[in-house]
Amino acid sequence: MSPNYKYRFLSEPATVDIIACPFSGGQGRSGVDLAPNRLISAGLVDQLQKLGWQVKYESAKSFADIPYNPVPTDAQYTHLAGDKPVNAEEFPTPKASIEPVMVQRLPDPDIGKMKKPRLVSAVCERVAKEVGEAAAQGALPLTLGGDHSLIDAHADINTPGSTDSGNLHGCPVSFLLGLEGTDVEPFNQWIKPCLKPEDLVYIGLRDLDVPEKAILRKHNIKCFTMHEVDKYGIGKVMDMALDYVNPSRDRPTHLTFDVDALDPSVAPSTGTPVRGGLTFREGHYITEAVAETGCLVSLDIMEVNPSLLDPVSIEQTVAVGCSLARAALGETLL
């Protein structure tokens, strides 16, 4: 059995390499770090195998060995406070009745407006390395998050100078484009700009900071806000988006899907919900349309937050995350 579509840039047999990123340090609200395990425990690996994919998955990394990352230390964890690199998988989970004390082995003060810059840089560098290795082997890396480092309610294109909050989950696109103000430590030690404005399309935008609007206009970046989705319908929007970024349908395509692009009635358990978003079917049509091109080479499913709201809302959002991944990887309605 093989996937329903021929993914032309991948090696045979078609393999998806699931890369878990249990990380919430790009903003102030915890919980998105729990998403990879929840998506996996919901049966994602088995679901993708039933679609004909070979699935490679190793348990989620904890990033506990990164010295800027706070880790628990108490009677059970005193050895984590030293200089020795640690791997959280080696240690037992503390009893629920114990409230662990968190220790950060190296300080991570703000750089300008940027919060937790060294931690965010270290985690992103590690994940980027894993994604690159998977792609080099001809697999399709599926990154489960975690912070969104573009199907999105937000543009995530602030620069370190334009951001009001200093939360770096709102800045990744500016670094990838190499915009003015992004040549800063520690990111410039490893990030090389790899995007051009004409290579990028946004779908579903509806919550933009004033500086982000100026950046998008200055660089003439193609955006289909919810206004365009309402005006033209998602089918026409996807035709226009693909015609712009991949007119001959012969370029490898990365799809990054932040679940807050969906309306909160569809995906309620996310950290920055904004009403007036994509419907369930609009979101899935986007992933289906990309799958039909056969050009998909990598996929992100981001910003599921299993710590928010009630169990029904959490289960609903996790289920949507899994179904978006399945649709991007070839699941069809017939």
TIKE-967086 format. One line per 2 residues: number of its first residue (from 0); for each residue x, y, z of C-alpha. Coordinates in Angstrom, 1 decimal. Each point is the difference from the previous one (the first is absolute). Layout:
BEGIN
NUM) X/Y/Z | ...
***
This chain:
BEGIN
0) 0.0/0.0/0.0 | 1.2/3.5/-0.8
2) -1.4/3.5/0.5 | -2.9/1.2/-2.2
4) 2.3/2.5/-1.7 | 3.4/-0.2/-1.4
6) 2.2/2.3/2.0 | 2.5/0.6/-2.7
8) 2.9/1.5/2.0 | 0.1/-2.9/2.5
10) 1.9/-3.2/-0.1 | -1.7/-3.4/-0.2
12) -1.6/-1.4/2.0 | -1.8/3.2/1.1
14) 1.2/0.7/3.5 | -1.2/2.6/2.5
16) 2.5/0.8/2.8 | -1.9/1.4/3.0
18) 2.0/2.6/1.9 | -1.5/0.9/3.3
20) 0.7/3.5/1.4 | -1.3/0.2/3.6
22) 0.9/3.6/0.5 | -1.9/3.1/1.2
24) 2.9/2.4/0.6 | -0.8/2.3/-2.9
26) -2.9/1.6/2.0 | -1.2/0.2/3.6
28) -2.8/-2.6/0.0 | 1.0/-3.6/0.7
30) -1.9/-3.0/-1.3 | 1.0/-0.2/-3.7
32) 2.9/-2.1/1.1 | -2.5/-2.7/0.9
34) -1.4/-0.2/-3.6 | 2.4/-2.5/-1.7
36) -0.7/-2.7/2.6 | -3.7/0.6/-0.2
38) -0.1/-0.1/-3.8 | 2.0/-3.3/0.1
40) -2.1/-1.5/2.7 | -3.1/0.8/-2.1
42) 1.3/-2.5/-2.5 | 1.7/2.1/-2.6
44) 2.7/-2.5/-0.8 | -2.5/-2.8/-0.7
46) -2.2/2.4/-1.9 | 2.8/0.9/-2.4
48) 1.1/-3.6/-0.4 | -3.5/-0.8/-1.1
50) 0.3/2.6/-2.7 | 3.0/-1.9/-1.5
52) 2.9/1.9/1.7 | 3.0/-1.5/1.6
54) 0.2/1.9/3.3 | 3.2/0.8/1.9
56) -0.5/1.3/3.5 | 2.1/0.2/3.1
58) -1.4/1.2/3.3 | -0.2/3.7/0.5
60) 3.1/1.8/1.2 | -0.1/1.9/3.2
62) 2.8/2.5/-0.8 | 1.0/-0.4/3.7
64) 3.6/-0.1/-0.9 | -0.1/3.6/-1.3
66) 1.4/2.0/3.0 | -2.4/3.0/-0.6
68) -3.0/-2.3/0.3 | -1.4/-0.1/3.6
70) -0.2/-3.6/1.3 | -1.4/-1.4/3.2
72) 2.4/-0.5/2.9 | -0.9/-1.4/3.4
74) 0.9/-3.1/1.9 | -0.7/-2.1/-3.1
76) 1.8/2.4/-2.4 | 2.9/1.5/1.9
78) 2.5/-1.3/-2.6 | -1.6/2.2/-2.7
80) 1.3/3.2/1.6 | 3.6/-0.9/-0.8
82) 1.9/0.6/-3.2 | -0.6/-3.5/-1.4
84) -2.3/-0.1/-3.1 | -3.2/-1.8/0.9
86) -2.6/-1.9/-1.9 | -3.4/0.1/1.7
88) -1.0/-3.4/-1.5 | 2.6/-1.6/2.3
90) -1.7/1.2/3.2 | -3.2/-1.1/1.7
92) -3.0/2.3/0.0 | -0.4/1.6/3.4
94) -3.1/-0.9/2.0 | -3.0/2.2/-0.7
96) 0.0/1.2/3.6 | 3.5/1.5/-0.3
98) 0.2/3.5/-1.4 | 3.5/0.1/-1.6
100) 2.2/3.0/0.4 | 1.2/1.3/-3.4
102) 3.6/0.8/-0.5 | 1.6/1.7/-3.0
104) 3.7/-0.8/-0.2 | 1.0/2.9/-2.2
106) -1.7/3.5/-0.1 | -1.9/1.1/-3.1
108) -0.5/3.7/0.4 | -1.9/2.0/-2.6
110) 1.9/1.3/-3.0 | -1.7/3.2/-0.9
112) -3.7/-0.9/-0.1 | 0.6/-3.7/-0.6
114) -1.0/-2.3/2.8 | 1.8/-3.3/0.6
116) 2.2/0.5/-3.1 | 2.6/-2.6/0.8
118) -2.5/-2.7/0.9 | -2.1/0.6/-3.1
120) 3.0/0.1/-2.2 | 1.4/-3.2/1.3
122) -3.3/-1.9/-0.3 | -0.6/1.3/-3.5
124) 3.5/-0.9/-1.1 | -0.5/-3.5/1.2
126) -3.4/-0.5/-1.6 | 1.3/1.6/-3.3
128) 2.9/-2.6/0.0 | -2.5/-2.9/0.5
130) -2.3/1.3/-2.8 | 3.0/0.5/-2.3
132) 1.3/-3.5/0.6 | -3.5/-1.5/-0.6
134) -0.3/1.9/-3.3 | 3.5/-1.0/-1.1
136) -1.0/-3.6/0.3 | -3.0/0.5/-2.3
138) -2.6/-0.2/2.8 | -2.7/2.5/0.7
140) 0.6/1.7/3.3 | -3.2/0.6/2.0
142) 0.7/2.3/2.9 | -2.5/0.0/2.9
144) 0.0/3.0/2.3 | 0.4/1.7/2.1
146) 0.4/3.7/-0.8 | -0.4/1.1/-3.5
148) 3.4/0.9/-0.8 | -6.7/0.6/-8.3
150) -3.3/-0.7/0.7 | -0.5/2.3/2.9
152) -2.1/2.6/1.7 | 3.2/1.9/0.6
154) 2.9/1.0/-2.3 | 2.8/-0.9/2.4
156) 2.1/2.5/-1.9 | 1.0/2.5/2.6
158) 3.7/0.8/0.3 | 1.9/0.1/3.3
160) -0.4/3.8/-0.2 | -3.7/0.2/-0.9
162) -1.4/-2.6/2.4 | -1.9/1.5/2.9
164) -0.1/-3.1/2.2 | 3.5/-1.3/-0.7
166) -1.5/-3.5/-0.4 | 2.0/-1.6/-2.8
168) -2.8/-2.2/-1.2 | -1.2/3.1/-1.8
170) 3.3/0.5/-1.9 | 1.1/-3.1/-1.9
172) -0.9/1.1/-3.5 | 2.1/3.2/0.3
174) 3.1/-2.1/0.8 | -0.6/-2.4/-2.9
176) -0.4/3.0/-2.3 | 3.1/1.7/1.4
178) -1.8/3.3/0.7 | 1.7/3.0/1.4
180) 0.6/-0.5/3.7 | 0.2/-3.8/0.0
182) 3.8/-0.2/-0.3 | 0.3/-0.3/3.8
184) 1.6/-2.4/2.4 | -0.5/-2.8/0.7
186) -2.1/-0.7/-3.1 | 2.6/1.3/-2.5
188) 2.4/-2.7/1.2 | -2.0/-2.6/-1.9
190) -3.1/1.4/-1.9 | 0.6/0.7/-3.7
192) -2.9/1.9/-1.7 | -1.6/-2.6/-2.3
194) -3.3/1.7/-1.2 | -0.7/2.7/-2.5
196) -3.3/2.0/0.3 | -1.3/-1.5/-3.3
198) 0.4/-3.5/1.4 | -2.5/0.6/2.8
200) -3.8/0.0/0.2 | -2.2/0.5/3.0
202) -3.5/-1.3/0.3 | -2.5/0.8/2.8
204) 1.6/3.2/1.5 | -2.3/2.1/2.2
206) 2.1/1.2/3.0 | 3.0/2.1/-1.0
208) 2.1/2.4/1.9 | 0.5/3.5/-1.6
210) 3.7/-0.6/-0.7 | -0.9/-3.4/-1.6
212) -2.4/1.7/-2.4 | 2.8/2.4/-1.0
214) 2.5/-2.8/-0.5 | -2.4/-2.0/-2.2
216) -0.8/3.0/-2.2 | 3.6/1.1/-0.2
218) 1.2/-3.4/-1.3 | -3.2/-0.6/-2.1
220) -0.6/-3.4/1.7 | -3.0/-1.8/-1.3
222) -2.8/-0.3/2.6 | -3.5/-1.4/-0.1
224) -1.7/1.3/3.1 | -3.3/-1.2/1.2
226) -1.5/2.8/-2.1 | 1.2/-1.7/-3.2
228) -1.1/-3.4/1.3 | -3.5/1.5/0.6
230) 0.0/1.8/-3.4 | 1.3/-2.7/-2.3
232) -0.5/-3.3/1.9 | 2.8/-2.3/1.1
234) 0.1/-1.8/-3.4 | 0.8/3.1/-1.9
236) 2.4/1.2/2.7 | 2.0/-3.2/-0.3
238) 0.1/0.2/-3.8 | 1.4/3.5/0.3
240) 2.4/-0.9/2.8 | 1.5/-2.9/-1.9
242) 0.1/1.8/-3.3 | 2.0/2.7/1.7
244) 2.5/-2.0/1.9 | 0.1/-3.2/-2.2
246) -1.5/0.9/-3.4 | 1.3/-3.1/-1.8
248) -0.6/-2.3/3.0 | 3.6/-1.1/-0.2
250) 1.6/1.6/3.1 | 0.4/-1.7/3.4
252) -2.4/1.5/2.5 | 0.0/0.4/3.7
254) -3.3/0.3/1.8 | 0.0/1.4/3.5
256) -3.5/-0.1/1.7 | -0.6/1.9/3.2
258) -3.3/-1.3/1.4 | -1.0/3.5/1.1
260) -0.7/0.6/-3.7 | -3.1/-1.9/0.6
262) -3.0/1.6/1.8 | 0.0/-0.6/3.7
264) -3.2/-2.0/-0.4 | 2.0/-2.5/-2.0
266) 3.3/0.0/1.9 | -0.6/1.6/3.5
268) 3.0/-1.3/1.9 | 2.7/2.4/-1.4
270) 1.8/2.8/1.7 | -1.0/2.9/-2.2
272) -3.5/-0.7/-1.4 | -1.5/2.7/-2.2
274) -3.7/-0.2/-1.1 | -1.0/0.1/-3.6
276) 2.4/-2.7/-1.2 | 0.0/-2.8/-2.4
278) -2.7/-2.6/0.2 | 0.8/-3.7/0.4
280) -0.4/-0.7/-3.7 | 1.9/3.2/-1.1
282) 3.0/-1.1/2.1 | -0.1/-3.5/-1.4
284) -0.5/1.1/-3.6 | 3.3/2.0/0.3
286) 1.9/-3.2/1.0 | -1.8/-2.1/-2.6
288) 0.8/2.5/-2.8 | 3.6/0.0/0.9
290) 0.1/-3.8/0.2 | -1.6/-0.2/-3.5
292) 3.0/1.8/-1.5 | 2.4/-2.8/1.0
294) 2.5/2.7/1.0 | -0.2/-0.1/3.8
296) 3.4/-0.7/1.5 | -0.5/1.1/3.6
298) -2.9/0.8/2.4 | -0.5/1.7/3.4
300) -3.0/-0.4/2.2 | 0.4/2.7/2.7
302) -1.5/1.7/3.1 | -2.3/-2.7/1.3
304) -0.1/0.6/3.7 | -1.4/-2.9/2.0
306) 0.2/1.9/3.3 | -2.8/2.4/-0.9
308) -3.7/-0.2/0.5 | -2.1/-3.2/0.7
310) 0.8/-3.6/-1.0 | -2.6/0.1/-2.9
312) 1.7/3.1/-1.5 | 3.4/-1.5/0.4
314) -1.1/-3.3/-1.7 | -1.6/2.0/-2.8
316) 3.1/2.0/-0.7 | 2.3/-3.0/0.2
318) -2.3/-1.8/-2.4 | 0.1/2.9/-2.4
320) 3.8/0.1/0.1 | 0.1/-3.7/-0.9
322) -2.5/0.4/-2.8 | 1.8/2.9/-1.6
324) 3.2/-2.1/-0.1 | -1.9/-2.9/-1.6
326) -1.5/2.3/-2.6 | 3.4/1.5/-0.9
328) 1.4/-3.5/-0.3 | -2.7/-1.3/-2.4
330) -3.2/-0.8/1.9 | -2.9/0.5/-2.3
332) -3.8/0.1/0.6 | -0.6/-2.9/-2.4
***
